[in-house]
Amino acid sequence: MRWDSLRLDSSDDRDAAGGTTLPLIERNAVARTFDTPEFRGMTFYEIHAKSIVSEVPKSSRMMFRYTINPYRGCQHSCRYCFARNTHTYLDMDAGRDFDTRVVVKVNAPELLRAKLASPSWAGEHIAMGTNVDCYQRAEGRYKLMRGIIAALRDAANPFSILTKGTLITRDLDLLLSAAEVTDVGLNVSAAFVDKSLWRAIEPGTPAPERRLEACAALNDAGLRCGVLMGPIVPYLSDSPAQLAAAVRTAAAAGAVHVTPIVLHLRPGAREWFLGWLREAHPELVPRYAELYGRGAYARKDYQARVTGQVRELADRFGVGRPEGGTPRGRGAAAGPPRPPAARHEQLSLL
């Protein structure tokens, strides 16, 4: 297999993929294409970032303060991804560019070690996979997460990972050793098990059943992994039978909890998703207009109903019910706390 590369600098800032000018921030990148089917049509921009730990704005309503994103853009190509609009900050579009032009922070592990060693760092929890997936296919090539997890383990710094990628099982050895010294929270994202819907709106991801197999592997190894049922897609994955199938499969995978999140449509994601909806399900466009209006979130009564159904199903199928044994080390934390039953506002994880 062969990598084709072109260093881009101030004297040659043409994009090897399409001949367009790169934004200033990426002009010192190395643009690479990979000549294999899984990377066909992709361009990766390798950069040396100035920082890797980001503080999350309080206005975002996230349940964590710090995050790491070793990649910008994502080959998972989820049509609803809320992070799409961040690509416009790089003078790229929130649609096709987000799916096919991925920025890789190749020095992420080294930056993280320096940050964790800084006297100003207080050892706070760091979340990963909450913007773009840190286990997208590019991670199989770059292996940034191995260095990142090793750095967090060596500093005994608590962290959590949310992913749609099965590649997380590659790092089982590091996750286990990290769980011996700090809190490790793991969640797999799988909102439905409908294969036709998966192919339509999450075309670059592993199949839902494979993600849940990864969840089972993590739990079987002694770690605790939950399932984020996000996003539940109104009128496409929210029927009682579909919700039951998803929760039943999560329970079979040993999920320590299931957390439902209804689709939300922020700028960038909204336009991309609704464009697809108009083509694939034009009959649903008026229903979405009524459910979302001009906002990003579905009506609260809809969210409350779906959330209540999922929690009832979780109780019925025994999600999180102890089956004996105790988790290894300090790995009992399964990520951000599950929202209380009375809280129906839209959570902002996906």
Stockholm file with secondary structure:
# STOCKHOLM 1.0

chainA/1-350         MRWDSLRLDSSDDRDAAGGTTLPLIERNAVARTFDTPEFRGMTFYEIHAKSIVSEVPKSSRMMFRYTINPYRGCQHSCRYCFARNTHTYLDMDAGRDFDTRVVVKVNAPELLRAKLASPSWAGEHIAMGTNVDCYQRAEGRYKLMRGIIAALRDAANPFSILTKGTLITRDLDLLLSAAEVTDVGLNVSAAFVDKSLWRAIEPGTPAPERRLEACAALNDAGLRCGVLMGPIVPYLSDSPAQLAAAVRTAAAAGAVHVTPIVLHLRPGAREWFLGWLREAHPELVPRYAELYGRGAYARKDYQARVTGQVRELADRFGVGRPEGGTPRGRGAAAGPPRPPAARHEQLSLL
#=GR chainA/1-350 SS CCEEEEECBTTBCBCTTTSCBCCGGGTTCEEEEECSGGGTTCEEEEECCSCCEEECCGGGCCSCSEEECSEESCTTCCTTCGGGGGGGGGTCCTTHHHHHEEEEETTHHHHHHHHHHSTTCCCCCEEESSSSCTTSTTHHHHCHHHHHHHHHHHTTCCEEEEESCGGGGGGHHHHHHHHTTSCEEEEEECCCCCHHHHHHHCTTSCCHHHHHHHHHHHHHTTCCEEEEEEEECTTTSCSHHHHHHHHHHHHHTTCSCEEEEECCCCTTHHHHHHHHHHHHCGGGHHHHHHHHTTSSSCCHHHHHHHHHHHHHHHHHHTTTCCCSCCCSTTTTCCSSCCCCTTCCSCCCCC
#=GC SS_cons         CCEEEEECBTTBCBCTTTSCBCCGGGTTCEEEEECSGGGTTCEEEEECCSCCEEECCGGGCCSCSEEECSEESCTTCCTTCGGGGGGGGGTCCTTHHHHHEEEEETTHHHHHHHHHHSTTCCCCCEEESSSSCTTSTTHHHHCHHHHHHHHHHHTTCCEEEEESCGGGGGGHHHHHHHHTTSCEEEEEECCCCCHHHHHHHCTTSCCHHHHHHHHHHHHHTTCCEEEEEEEECTTTSCSHHHHHHHHHHHHHTTCSCEEEEECCCCTTHHHHHHHHHHHHCGGGHHHHHHHHTTSSSCCHHHHHHHHHHHHHHHHHHTTTCCCSCCCSTTTTCCSSCCCCTTCCSCCCCC
//
